[in-house]
Amino acid sequence: MDLSTTYLGLDLPHPLMTGASPLVDRLDLVRRLEDAGTAAITMHSLFEEQILLERQARYDHFDAHAEGFAEALSFFPNPDDYNLGPEEYLEQIRRIKAMVEVPVIGSLNGATGAGWVDYAKLMQQAGADALELNIYLLATDPLETGASIEQRVVDIASAVKQAVTVPVAVKLSPFFSSVANLAYRLDEAGVDGLVLFNRFYQPDIDVETLDVAPRLQLSEPSELLMRVRWLAILSGRIRASLAATGGVHAGLDAVKAVMAGAHGVQLVSALLHHGPAHLTKVHDEMVRWMEDHEYDSLRQMQGSMSLLRCPDPAAFERGNYTRILQTWRV
Ligand SMILES: Cc1cc2nc3c(=O)[nH]c(=O)nc-3n(C[C@H](O)[C@H](O)[C@H](O)COP(=O)(O)O)c2cc1C
């Protein structure tokens, strides 16, 4: 079965790859991921706050804006609590590149893009084959418009794109009033891929201690459906590659993502839960399903469920919504 795909201009033997996660911190796990056949390895992110902290330590001065910055930093982990500091992060890319044959994707994560251009260049120099920008922000300022937030995302992506020669993907959140327009603008800005979507962890309230309790929960397969919807809407409408992240646990999940238009399919929760060898299982399930359904290649299936030929995707979505509501009988 020919599962080959092209993601971010990288020719891959199949679409299944390791998404950004702490799995890359241990070289033995990286080895096992390659043995399990991962098509690429995404590093966990280097966080903007780590870069800013390092700069602050290096120049050891505060300007007017830095006072607010120092207060904001108190919400973040201590520098030693991050899995890898900025220098160690670059070193880990070098180590992994020296160890594996598959492409390695560096990741930057933040809300403003501060310091990203420098580190994007350093990641490229360290050997990263591509970069993923995770622009993770919650729009809480009532005076900031959606348009200005979207402009910020486009500006960050454009600045990084212009600074490096390796392909650049943007990992987006689903919480924009027009995901389609933002995707179009990022595509126009020359971004090579979109990774749909970031998961937002919802902090809980501990009513006894009156603390806010951030809690990590791995994903559920049901989370894939929102990704499938947007892949299907964007597939064929933009030049950039598309990747699914969120809720891919089994071969059939990957089949759905590809049918909706994904060129790459990232797994994290399933690998954290079952171990790196789970990737082989998902791969084999996918092949078996495609054989049973008489496909010859992945490309034959890619985008086959896209909404490109649908004359009015918004009406189609609204039709589905109203139909679903009518299925409940009291
Ligand atoms: C423990 C853990 C660490 C993660 N670290 C990162 C990270 O550093 N950068 C990032 O962009 N995403 C990170 N993610 C998000 C994953 O890359 C992925 O997008 C998300 O978990 C949804 O995919 P899944 O359903 O396969 O888990 C992390 C997820 C988990 C569970």
The ligand as an ORCA input file, in Angstrom:
! r2SCAN-3c Opt
* xyz 0 1
  C       2.127     16.258     27.999
  C       1.892     17.076     26.757
  C       2.827     18.020     26.377
  C       2.617     18.800     25.228
  N       3.536     19.732     24.881
  C       3.325     20.501     23.777
  C       4.270     21.484     23.393
  O       5.313     21.661     24.007
  N       3.982     22.224     22.294
  C       2.839     22.070     21.560
  O       2.641     22.757     20.562
  N       1.932     21.128     21.907
  C       2.151     20.351     22.985
  N       1.225     19.415     23.341
  C       0.005     19.274     22.514
  C       0.157     18.119     21.524
  O       1.206     18.365     20.602
  C      -1.117     17.867     20.740
  O      -1.399     18.964     19.898
  C      -2.344     17.644     21.623
  O      -2.030     16.794     22.716
  C      -3.487     17.025     20.826
  O      -3.097     15.820     20.218
  P      -3.437     14.377     20.850
  O      -4.892     14.236     20.888
  O      -2.768     13.408     19.900
  O      -2.819     14.353     22.222
  C       1.436     18.614     24.461
  C       0.510     17.643     24.857
  C       0.721     16.867     25.978
  C      -0.300     15.852     26.361
*
